[in-house]
Amino acid sequence: ADKGAEAVRAETLVHWATRGGAVALGLPRCGLLAPGMAADIAVIDLSDPSAMGLHDPALAPVLTGAIRVRHSLVAGRPVVVDGRLPGLDLAALAEDAAATVARIAAARAAVLSRP
């Protein structure tokens, strides 16, 4: 196939997203987990049902698009710890989101009710 999902192998996509992408962007100190390299890393929960039944569960993020990040470090700084974003108040975020949706719905209703 030359188009669609069969146009490229999942392993190739993983390479493009790691070492291949770093080389293409001229970033010689990126794209590998090795001493002296700049690295960000995500630890993905491969016990999630979306990863089950694959020939290589490590390809689940590419093949399924459904991932659960357990831990993530960016430049050595934890940004996801045990599946949570440190410092993020989910209750406040949910409240803000609900208020925003209500405001948008009210504005839409006002526009639609105009003669």
C-alpha positions in Angstrom: 0.0 0.0 0.0 1.2 3.5 -0.7 -1.4 5.4 1.4 -3.4 5.0 4.6 -2.5 3.0 7.7 -0.5 0.5 5.8 1.8 3.0 4.1 4.3 2.9 7.0 5.1 0.5 9.8 4.5 1.4 13.4 8.2 0.8 14.2 9.1 3.4 11.6 6.8 5.9 13.3 8.4 5.3 16.6 11.8 5.8 15.0 10.6 9.1 13.5 9.4 10.3 16.9 12.7 9.5 18.6 16.2 9.2 17.1 15.1 9.8 13.5 13.3 13.0 14.4 16.2 14.3 16.4 18.6 13.7 13.6 16.3 15.3 11.0 16.0 18.3 13.3 19.8 18.6 13.8 19.6 17.7 17.5 22.5 15.3 18.0 22.1 15.2 21.8 18.5 14.0 21.6 16.5 11.0 20.6 18.3 8.4 22.6 18.3 7.3 26.3 22.0 7.3 26.9 24.6 8.9 29.1 25.3 12.5 28.1 22.1 12.8 26.0 19.3 15.3 26.7 16.3 13.2 27.2 12.6 13.4 28.1 10.9 10.2 28.9 7.4 8.9 29.4 6.6 5.7 31.2 3.4 4.4 29.7 1.0 1.9 31.4 1.0 -1.0 29.0 -1.3 -3.0 31.3 -4.2 -0.9 29.9 -6.6 -3.0 27.8 -5.7 -0.8 24.7 -2.3 -2.5 24.7 -3.6 -6.1 25.0 -3.4 -8.4 22.0 -0.7 -6.5 20.2 2.4 -8.3 18.7 4.5 -5.7 20.5 2.7 -3.8 23.4 5.4 -1.1 23.3 3.8 0.0 20.0 0.4 0.6 21.7 0.6 4.4 21.7 1.3 4.4 18.0 -1.2 1.6 17.0 -4.1 2.5 19.3 -3.7 6.2 20.0 -4.9 5.4 23.5 -2.3 5.7 26.2 -2.1 6.2 29.9 1.1 8.0 31.0 2.2 6.8 34.5 5.3 9.0 34.8 6.9 11.7 32.6 10.1 13.6 33.0 11.0 16.6 30.9 14.6 17.8 31.2 14.7 15.8 34.4 11.7 17.5 35.9 8.7 15.3 36.7 5.5 16.5 34.9 3.4 13.4 35.5 3.7 11.4 38.7 1.6 8.3 39.3 -0.7 9.3 36.4 -1.3 12.8 37.9 0.0 16.3 37.0 1.6 17.6 40.2 0.1 20.9 41.2 -3.0 20.5 39.0 -6.2 21.0 40.9 -8.7 18.8 39.0 -11.7 19.9 41.0 -10.9 23.6 40.2 -10.3 22.7 36.5 -13.6 20.9 36.3 -15.4 23.9 37.9 -13.7 26.3 35.5 -14.6 24.1 32.5 -18.3 23.8 33.6 -18.5 27.6 34.0 -16.9 28.2 30.6 -19.3 25.7 28.9 -22.3 27.4 30.6 -21.1 30.8 29.5 -20.7 29.6 25.9 -24.1 28.0 25.9 -25.7 31.1 27.3 -24.0 33.3 24.6 -25.1 30.8 21.9 -28.7 30.8 23.2 -28.7 34.6 23.2 -27.5 34.7 19.6 -30.1 32.2 18.5 -33.0 33.9 20.2 -32.4 37.2 18.3 -35.0 38.0 15.7 
